[in-house]
Amino acid sequence: LAPPTNMSSKKGGGPAEAPKILHPESRKAKNNVRVQIRKLKKAETKSDSIKRRQPELDRALWFKRVVDSSPKGGYNNKEARRIVEQYIARNDEELNALLALNDAGLDRKQNRLLVLKKLRDDEHNAFQTGTFVGPNILSKPNVKAIREWTGELKTLHHIANRNYKSEDADIIAELDQTEAQTQTPAPQKSEDDAGFANPFASHDAASFFASSSSSSSSSSTP
């Protein structure tokens, strides 16, 4: 007799077995849930990391375009500062256009205006205080690394960063220091010193002791 059609043969190519339904409280079902949760958390962590490092990636790409457009092997302090200033002003054209629309009462992108303005203010303040961080283009080996970089986030760590400070901020700091030194108040006399005449105020030590010796000899003469 032929086997029933709803039964599968171990050797033949009968109909495939239906997948087993796991009990939700079984050990295997719980393990599958843990695996899926772990995958979701890993994907979320990777996405958060990309979002957090996106500004750093965008900044490195901007500096790479500058480096690639010039055959220079390295930059001095003055050149690097000018490049940082250009980076901070990269959105000025759009910002000015939005400000003009805002003044005319035609602005439709108020949020964008606020974001650009805050970004520029933050970067400008960081540059003034020496906390602006960007790719180190003062180092020739690092400039070479920037040129060879493929622009991917996973290899961004090959590029070294450094802090930059505005030249104007250095000049202002020097002027403030000079002004503070010139305006140092003279030490004030205490109450105990008010009635005490300093014998060295208008004479040097030799003349003081000479006058003291002559006065003592005259007083001892009969």
Secondary structure, 3 states (H helix, E strand, C coil): CCCCCCCCCCCCCCCCCCCCCCCCCCHHHHHHHHHHHHHHHHHHHHHHHHHHHHHHHHHHHHHHHHHHCCCCCCCCHHHHHHHHHHHHCCCHHHHHHHHHHHHCCCCCCHHHHHHHHHHHHHHHHHHHHCCEEEECCCCHHHHHHHHHCCCCHHHHHHCCEEEECCHHHHHHHHHHHHHHHHCCCCCCCCCCCCCCCCCCCCCCHHHHHHHHHHHHHHHHCC
